[in-house]
Structures are given as C-alpha cells and as structure tokens.
Amino acid sequence: MKILLTGANGFIGRYLLARLLRAGHDVVPAVRDPNQTDRLLPAPASIRIDLNRDTDPAIWSARLQGIDAVVNCAGILSGRPGQSIRAIHADAPKALFAACVESGVRRVIQISAISARSDAPTAYASTKKEADDFLAETGLDWVIVRPSLVYAGGAYGGTALFRALAALPFAIPLTGKGDQLFQPIHVDDLAETILRLLDTPSIRRQIIDPVGPEQLPLRQLLIDLRRWLGFAPAPTLSIPLWMIRPVARLGDIVGGTINTTALRQLQYGNVGDVEGFARATGVYPRAWAAALRNEPSQPQDRWHARLYFLRPLLRLAIAATWIVSGFVGLFSPAALAQSLSLIGTGFTALVVWTTCLLDIAVGIAVLARRRRAAITLVQLVTVSAYTTVLTFLEPSLWSEPFGPLLKNIPFAIAILVLAAIEPER
C-alpha cells in the first residue's frame, strides 16, 4: 500500500514511519525537511510541505496521485513564531481531507489527541477537534485515533519533560498533588494500531482512543521514570498551581515545554476506555511497568534527562554573556579603548562601537535560535578573532589573575556543546 504520511519527522511519526516500512508499505513522508526522512528510506521519496501555508486542496491533489491511504500525524503543542497551530492542526488537514475526497483516496487515518473534545481547554485540542469534525462529515473511510500519553525508548515534548522532572536532584517536583491521571501507551502499540487499521478496511468511520491498560497518576509516572533512569529514590515535592502558572506564562514568551497549554492539557486528563480500544482494534497494549522493564535505560537517556533543563540555561548564559559585554562596552567605551591600548588612534570609536554592537547582535541571534549552525560559526570566529587581536595587543591578558583570555577557551567549548545538544529533532 502506498501511504502519504504527514508529520513523519515528529516523535510519533518517526516510529510510525519505521514500522510501516518494516511491514512492507511504500511510504511517502510529507515533511518540512525531506532530507531528514529520506535518510531513513531505501530510496529518496519524501516530499516537502509546509502546513502553515498548504491550506488549499489544490496543493494536495497533485501530491495524492497514486496514493492509497493517508495518515496525518502532524502537530505542535502550541503556536510560535513561524508556526500557526490553527493552520497545522485545522486548516491544512481540512484541505488535505478535501483533496482526498476529490482525488478518490478513501482511507484516511487522523492521529488526533484524547483531549480533542467539545470542552477542549486549549487551542491545541480545539484545533485538533475542528479537523476531526471536518473529516467525520466527509464520505471517506476515515478513522480518528486519539491516543493518551505516548511513550517510547526515545523522548520528546511531554515525555522528555517528565524524564527531566524525574531526574532532578534532591526531590521530584509535582504539579499540585501530582494526581493527574494518564493511561500511557507505548509507541509500538500505537504503531501496531495504525497498521491494523490500514489492513482492516471494515474498521471505518470510528473514533478510537488508544490508551494503556492502567490509569496512573503523574506522581507514580515520575517515580517509575526515576527508577527506570537508574537514579536513587527521591521524595516528591508538591508545588501549588499558583506558583506554576507564572512559570508557564514565561514559557509562553520564551518558548519551551512548560507553558500554559501544557499545564491545561495536564489538568484536563488523559484517560480512556482500554477495553473499547482493544475490542475495536484487536491490540492489547502492554503495561507501563512491564514496558519500562523490558526496555532498560541507557547512558544517553540519563544525559538527556539531566541536560533538559541545563540546555536553556546554557543558551541563556551564552546569550547574556554576549549581550551584557556589548552593553558594558557601549557604556564605558573609554575604558574599553584604554584596555586595548587604542587611545589616540583614529579608529578607536569605530572599533569599540563595531565590536559592542556585534556582541549584542550575536547574543540576540543565540536567543532567537534561528540558523543555529551559522550562528555557531559566527560565535567561534568572533571569539577566535577577539582572542587573536587581544593576544597581539595585550599578551599580558593571558597571565592576569582573572584569566580574561583563558576564559575564552571554556566559552568556545560551551558554544560547541550548545550547538551539539540544541537540535531537538
């Protein structure tokens, strides 16, 4: 079967792509960066899409030539610059579904969310439901799949956050009492569900909620994850919601997994009917504890959990170093020029202003997280240039007690470390 798979570069999408290929299907990943998925295919077959803009059915019709089924698992938790949650969750999928009607592609599987209900508390859930409702009104052989928390050997988004919280030293922080319920389902069981649906045409025009066999509170999930990661037991620490909400609002501004959408989704709940799921699909999901036991953690899992909160702090520290040093130079240009032995030269003001403005611009670019490879190169070249020039002008800076030039070495290494751990996918 030839399948168009949107969101194939995502957390669920990458596992699903591998499972579909292993089952012998011909998969066409529809993604923003075809190079990533083409590396996973026997031969290049990915197509470039942009769900922020592809909201016209005519755009999708050409892509559906020769396609037997469509699986849509694209999604983002919240909108951010350059990413419209309405377009990605509602407008583009509706255009895709309309194109399926026009092109004669009957089988469509929509991977939605268990919170996509009429009382949805977030734009994430309400936009998912809008696409679900549109699909349900078509005459296609659709199935809407609304999984609970999906976990795997790897981690991204909410599962990565849970691992990081579980790995914190001294205590495991909880949202409120930590009694929010989940029915976590392993990604392999979700992928098996999608395969069953593709292979069973009689299962159609249904809403199915893939969930695990147990309802577990957040507190237990974090305790289990800490044990799985191999860290010593730690007490739990209940943090009132009124203390978490300001942090979530800050996350809305600067970006990150801890934000108001994630908090509302957490409070809404993530449970469903496992017996109904098993009856509808024939898939009997594995238990949470058994899955963790059968897939033991590795050193890289512990590294990732420990680095999760350190990565944004490292980014902020590097950006602040550039920005603060730039402003300090702007407010004390004479002192800076004197330290460089440039007083009396005709280029003093130009050199001071240029280097200070460059520092500020680099710091802002680090915070923006755009063109990361280029910004990393700019930083390393700038640090090297500063070090070389200062060594020529003031070689004594290497031997000063506070080591102003020696500090450039760990600073450059910090830049490289951030570049290595910054990409999320």
Protein Blocks (a to p, Z undefined) as FASTA:
>chain_A
ZZddehklmmklmmmmmmmmmnopacddddfblmlmmmmpmbdcbdcddfklmmcfklmm
mmmgoiabdcdfbdcfbdcehiafklmmmmmmmmmmmmmmmnopabacddddfklcfklc
bfklmmmmmmmmmmmmpcbdcddddddddddfbdchjlmmmmmmmmpghiacdehjlpac
cddddfklmmmmmmmmmmmmklghiacddddfbdcdfklmmmmmmmmnopacdddddddf
klmmmmmmmmmmnopjbdfklmmmmmnopcddfklmmmmnopacddfklmmmmmccdfkl
mmmmmmmmmmmmmmmmmmmmmmmmmmmmmmmmmlmmmmnopghiaklmmmmmmmmmmmmm
mmmmmmnopakllmmmmmmmmmmmmmmmmmmmmmmlmmgmnlmmlmmmmmmmmmmmmmmm
mpmZZ
